[in-house]
Amino acid sequence: ISRIVGGITTNLLFSVFEAWLVTEHRKRGFSEEKLEIVMRDSVVTSNLSAIASGSLAHMLACRYGPVGPFEGAVACTFVALLLVVTKWDENYGSSLSWGEK
C-alpha cells in the first residue's frame, strides 16, 4: 500500500506544480513563448536539487548516523513551511475560462 500512496503523491507533486505554474504565468500576463523556457528551467533546477539533496543526505548520514538525513528533512520541511506561510498567495482560480476573457 505504501508504494501505491507513494506513486499517487509523486504524480500529484509534479502535476500540481505544473498546473499552478501555467495558471500563474497566464494570470500575470507573461508571453506564452516564455512558458516553455520556464518549464525547461524548472526541470533542470529540480534535477540539480535532487543531486544536491542526495549529497546533503550523504553528508548528514556520515556525520550523524542513519537518522541524520531524517533530521535534515525535518529542518528543510520547517524552512519550507515558513516560506509558504509568509510568501505564498492562494490561487483560487477563475470562474471564467481563458477563452472568455
N, C-alpha and C positions, 0 to 999 in steps of 0.2 A: 504493500500500500504506500510506503514512503516513496518508492520510485514513481508511482503514478502522481502523487502530490508534487513531487519534485519536478516532474515533466510539465504539469499544469502551471506551476509557479514560474518556471523558466519561460514558457510561452507567454505568459502574462507580462513578465519582466520586459521582454523585447517588444511585444505588440503594443502595450500601453504607452511606452515611451514614444514610439513612432507615431501613434495616433495623437498624442499630446503635442509632439513636435510639429506635425503638419498643421494642426489646428492653430497653434500659437503663431506659426510662420505666416499663415494666411490672415489671421486676425490682425497682426501688426503691419500687414500690407507689404511684406517683402516680396521681391520678384520670385516667380516660380523657378526660374533658372538657378537661383542660388540654393534652392531646397536640395538639389542633387549634391551640391558641394557640402552642405551641412550634414546630409545623411552619410556621405563618404567619410567626412572627418569624424563623425560620431563613431563609426565602426573602427577607424584607426585608433581613436582615443580609447575606446572600450578594450581593444586588444592590448594596447600598451598598459592600460590599467590592470588587466588580468596578469600580465607579466610582472608588473611591479608588486601586485598583491601577493603573488606566489613567492617572490623574492623576500618580501617583508615577512610572510608567514614562516619561511625557512629560517630567517634570522631570529625571529621570536622563538621558534621551536628549539634552535640551538642554544639560545640564552636562557629560556625559562622552562624548557622541557615541553612535553606534549600538550600542556594547557596554554602555552604561550600564544599560539595562533588564535585560540578562542578568546583569550583576554584581549588581544589586539582587535578582534572583530567587535567585541563589546565596546571598546573605546571608539572605533570608527563609526559604529552604529549610533552612539551617543552624539558624536560630532555631526553626523548626517541629520539626526533628529533636530538638533539646534538650528542647523541651516534651513531645514524645511519649515520649522515653526516660525522663524524670523524672516525668511525671504520669499517663501512660496505663495503666490496668489492662486486662489482656487479657480479652476476653469469649469464653469457650469455649462458651457456650450452655448448654442444659439437655437432659438425656435425657428429661424429661417434657414433654408438650405442655401448653399453657396450660389445657386443659380437665381435666387430671388433678390439678391442684393442690387 
